[in-house]
Amino acid sequence: MNDKASPYTRITGTGSHLPPRRLSNADMVSMLAARGIETSDEWIVERTGIRARHFAADGVNASDLAVLAARQALDAAGRRADEIDLIIVATSTADMVFPSAACLVQAKLGVHGCPAFDVQAVCSGFVYALTVADSMIRTGAASRALVIGAEVFSRILDFNDRTTCVLFGDGAGAVVLEASDTPGLLASELHADGRHAGILCVPGTVAGGQVLGDPLLKMDGQAVFKLAVGVLDSVARSVLAKAGRSEADIDWLIPHQANIRIMQGTAKKLKLPMDKLIVTVDEHGNTSAASIPLALDSAVRSGRVQRGDTVMLEGVGGGFTWGAVLLDF
Ligand code: UT7
């Protein structure tokens, strides 16, 4: 801890951005039919809860979506970009191999000097990034952070693979996290198990001036489903215990938005009524690291999540990674 260290951190503003191009399940059915691949609105809704997703236009990158979400979060917090002293972007679909999306966001916000870096933990990326920002603020390395989840998963989808391409979408969500004398973030916990790296991955890479291997997303959906169901309630309970709270204290559960069945299963195991579950997967699809801050901002702007509410955020995904953050909003 140094002189600037602060006992607590709080979210002071949220923002989000969805690209305007919305594809309904009917649009996906037509798109895949043109390739001779069959799917249906019924299958997608029944197995996942997804009804639509948004795809970024050609030339629009993760940092572009991130900046729009960040500006909204700054406005909500009543802050200017030059008051921010840390930028973290959670993404697996950064604009380029390097520099980081966070550095591009910093430049697009018209500021310079503060640390800016990406966190790559796939769909758990936002809870990872929030936990890193919280730690840096509480040790005095920063006092006011922009924490963003931003993805353009449409760029890494295999539109010949119906088992994955109907699931994902693009978007960004952001929060401003500030040093505070009163508690906001109460506890968090992060995990990874790299033995399961192969069940959700983009195995390709860039080398020798070429793309080597397959640069498109591969997923063993059932394996991911089973692991996700097994870890989400246990990590939530562990974080509650660390914070000295119980399931009954949770006002809102905001899990990673991948599949309504996983989300409802987690809420049930935590004995939470379904009306405490924030659901955006129906309209957003799975936006990986962007899904939690998108859902949080949607819940804040619709008036459901109010100041003082206790919120559980939970991420799970490629790596295999998972984690949770409990906070008083
Ligand atoms: O973001 C990171 C975390 N990711 C997740 O949490 C994803 C976790 N996994 C899942 O959500 C589910 O496993 C999926 C939604 C991916 C798949 O649902 P499922 O109930 O596990 O389906 P399945 O893979 O067992 O497939 C059932 C059937 C298969 O046909 P057969 O072999 O039974 O004849 C598939 O070929 O559904 C078929 N199928 C489809 N049919 C129509 C798979 N995709 C489609 C499709 N349209 N798009």
Residues whose N, C-alpha, C, O or C-beta is under 5 A from the ligand:
A	BS01	UT7	E38 T39 S40 W43 R47 T48 C123 R162 T163 V166 G221 Q222 V224 F225 A228 A258 N259 N286 V316 G317 G318
